[in-house]
Amino acid sequence: MPFPLENQTTSAILRMSIHGYWKAADFAHLLSMIDCTYDGLNAVFFFADAIRYETAYNRRVQATKNIDCDSTIQDLWHGIERTGSQKGAVQEVTGKPGLPVESLVKLVKEYSGSLDLENVCYNSPGCIELFGNVNPLKVMAEAITNWREQNTLHGKEDGAGVTAEEGRSGPHAAFQRRHIQGDVLRSVLNSSPELWTGNNGRITEVSEKIISPVGRAIADIARDSRIIGVSLQVCPDRRPSPLKQVEGGLWSAPTGGNKGERAK
């Protein structure tokens, strides 16, 4: 079965305007938080799009050629094991996800591509531009913007903002993290219902291993006053040719050239 890179043939550039004094460790920590956040969200959107594509493809083949097709991607996500011949396959649902979500994140990163550092302008003011798939970047940009809007609103209503220490560890920070996690979880659930059909524990694992860390990272990013603005620019995809499914149900990387290399 031919399999394209997510529906995210539309990519995007996440731009963060920065100013002030940055230590090398600060800058590295910021990029690491962004990268980890992107990887987790991208894996969820990847599997949602892949399952949608696989389901539609299998239905077309079944309708036109009257043959059954493998559901490799769905099986991988839902932890389904099949035994026997293809037509006489028996589905065995283990009751728990198959591979841990960390392994799925690594798998998607290998084949979908990593978040690329498009541009760095290290001045005051300066900017960071990151290139990747639109869906995870959109969630990140919206969550950071919403956090800042809500935080500014509460500060005006209270007559004063929270202190730096309260912003990091006080009850206000805990509330904001939960609020972000709720927003991100809703975005993920609404955009990928295929992933939670017949939930076998994967949703709990995703919430604990992806959504909670994303909430903490976004709160830390949004709280940093040296980041003075966040914007998203949707642009045409510049990633390599589509992936192919090969014998054994695994995906093969695009051949020829660097997997992460973009078209000139």
Secondary structure, 3 states (H helix, E strand, C coil): CEECCCCCCEEEEEEEEECCCCCHHHHHHHHHHHHHHHHHHHHHHHHHHHHHHHHHHHHHHHHHHCCCCCCHHHHHHHCEEEECCCCCCEEEECCCCCCCHHHHHHHHHHHHCCCEEEEEECCCCEEEEEEEEHHHHHHHHHHHHHHHHHHHHHHHHHCCCCCHHHHHHCHHHHHHHHHHHHHHHHHHHHHCHHHHCCCCCHHHHHHHHHHHHHHHHHHHHHHCCCEEEEEEEEEECCCCCCEEECCCCCEECCCCCCCCCCCC
